[in-house]
Amino acid sequence: MARVKGGTVTHARHRKVVKAAKGYYGRRKNTFSVAKRAVERAREYATRDRKVRKRNFRALWIQRINAAVREHDGSLTYSRFIHGLHLAEIDLDRKVLADIAVREPDAFAEIVAKARAALN
């Protein structure tokens, strides 16, 4: 049986890792063993931070809604507003509510009024 050398496959694997490390600083961009560790760590961070980005956006939407609610009705808080929306059977998610609060304050004022009425 003939001897099989893995040079082609190994070179392709190394090239793939080094290509993924393009733009890194120092030996991380061109030395396979160092680039491999850097790329693995970068992929771990990317996986983790896709979840973190969702958390950050939800927090941002909540802050915007809270600020807009207090602007329209000083005594109403975010949590009471959300409870009022549930009582009024208004099913809008936080992303849409935050967008309405920023882009269409008049429409948001009506939503706040309906939530306030449902609470009373």
C-alpha positions as CSV (number, residue, x, y, z in Angstrom):
1,M,0.0,0.0,0.0
2,A,1.3,3.4,-0.9
3,R,2.3,6.0,1.7
4,V,-0.2,8.9,2.0
5,K,1.2,12.2,3.0
6,G,-1.2,14.8,4.4
7,G,0.5,17.9,3.1
8,T,-2.3,19.1,0.9
9,V,-5.0,18.7,3.5
10,T,-2.8,20.2,6.3
11,H,-1.8,23.1,4.2
12,A,-5.5,23.8,3.4
13,R,-6.4,23.7,7.0
14,H,-3.6,26.0,8.0
15,R,-4.5,28.4,5.3
16,K,-8.1,28.5,6.4
17,V,-7.1,29.4,10.0
18,V,-4.6,32.0,8.9
19,K,-7.1,33.5,6.5
20,A,-9.6,33.8,9.4
21,A,-6.9,35.6,11.4
22,K,-6.5,38.3,8.8
23,G,-6.2,41.7,10.4
24,Y,-4.8,40.4,13.7
25,Y,-1.7,42.0,15.2
26,G,1.7,40.5,15.3
27,R,2.3,36.7,14.9
28,R,-1.4,36.1,15.5
29,K,-2.0,36.8,11.8
30,N,0.5,34.6,10.2
31,T,1.8,31.8,12.5
32,F,-0.6,28.9,12.5
33,S,-0.3,27.8,16.2
34,V,-0.8,31.3,17.5
35,A,-3.4,32.2,14.9
36,K,-5.4,29.0,15.8
37,R,-5.7,30.0,19.5
38,A,-6.6,33.6,18.5
39,V,-9.3,32.4,16.0
40,E,-10.8,29.9,18.5
41,R,-11.0,32.6,21.2
42,A,-12.5,35.1,18.7
43,R,-15.2,32.5,17.8
44,E,-16.0,31.9,21.5
45,Y,-16.4,35.6,22.0
46,A,-18.6,35.9,18.8
47,T,-20.9,33.1,20.0
48,R,-21.2,34.6,23.5
49,D,-21.7,38.1,22.3
50,R,-24.5,37.2,19.9
51,K,-26.5,36.5,23.1
52,V,-25.2,39.6,24.9
53,R,-26.2,41.8,21.9
54,K,-29.8,40.7,22.3
55,R,-29.7,41.5,26.0
56,N,-28.2,44.9,25.4
57,F,-30.9,45.8,22.8
58,R,-33.7,44.7,25.1
59,A,-32.2,46.9,27.9
60,L,-32.0,49.8,25.6
61,W,-35.6,49.4,24.5
62,I,-36.7,49.3,28.1
63,Q,-34.8,52.5,28.9
64,R,-36.3,54.3,26.0
65,I,-39.8,53.2,26.8
66,N,-39.4,54.2,30.5
67,A,-38.1,57.6,29.5
68,A,-41.0,58.2,27.1
69,V,-43.6,57.0,29.6
70,R,-42.3,59.3,32.3
71,E,-42.3,62.1,29.8
72,H,-45.9,61.7,28.9
73,D,-47.2,60.7,32.4
74,G,-44.9,61.7,35.2
75,S,-46.5,59.3,37.8
76,L,-46.4,56.2,35.6
77,T,-43.4,53.9,35.7
78,Y,-42.2,51.4,33.1
79,S,-43.5,48.3,35.0
80,R,-46.9,49.8,35.6
81,F,-47.1,50.8,32.0
82,I,-46.3,47.3,30.8
83,H,-48.9,45.9,33.2
84,G,-51.4,48.5,31.9
85,L,-50.7,47.3,28.3
86,H,-51.4,43.7,29.3
87,L,-54.7,44.8,31.0
88,A,-55.6,46.8,27.9
89,E,-54.7,43.7,25.7
90,I,-52.3,45.7,23.6
91,D,-49.7,43.3,22.3
92,L,-46.7,45.2,21.2
93,D,-43.2,44.1,21.9
94,R,-40.6,46.3,23.5
95,K,-38.7,46.9,20.2
96,V,-41.8,48.3,18.5
97,L,-42.8,50.3,21.5
98,A,-39.4,51.9,21.7
99,D,-39.5,52.7,18.0
100,I,-42.9,54.3,18.3
101,A,-41.8,56.3,21.3
102,V,-38.9,57.7,19.4
103,R,-40.4,58.2,16.0
104,E,-44.1,59.0,16.7
105,P,-44.6,60.6,20.2
106,D,-48.2,61.4,19.5
107,A,-49.1,57.8,18.8
108,F,-47.1,56.7,21.9
109,A,-49.1,59.2,24.0
110,E,-52.3,57.5,23.0
111,I,-50.9,54.1,23.9
112,V,-49.9,55.5,27.3
113,A,-53.4,56.9,27.8
114,K,-54.9,53.5,27.0
115,A,-52.6,51.8,29.4
116,R,-53.4,54.4,32.1
117,A,-57.1,53.9,31.6
118,A,-56.8,50.1,31.8
119,L,-55.0,50.5,35.2
120,N,-57.8,52.7,36.6
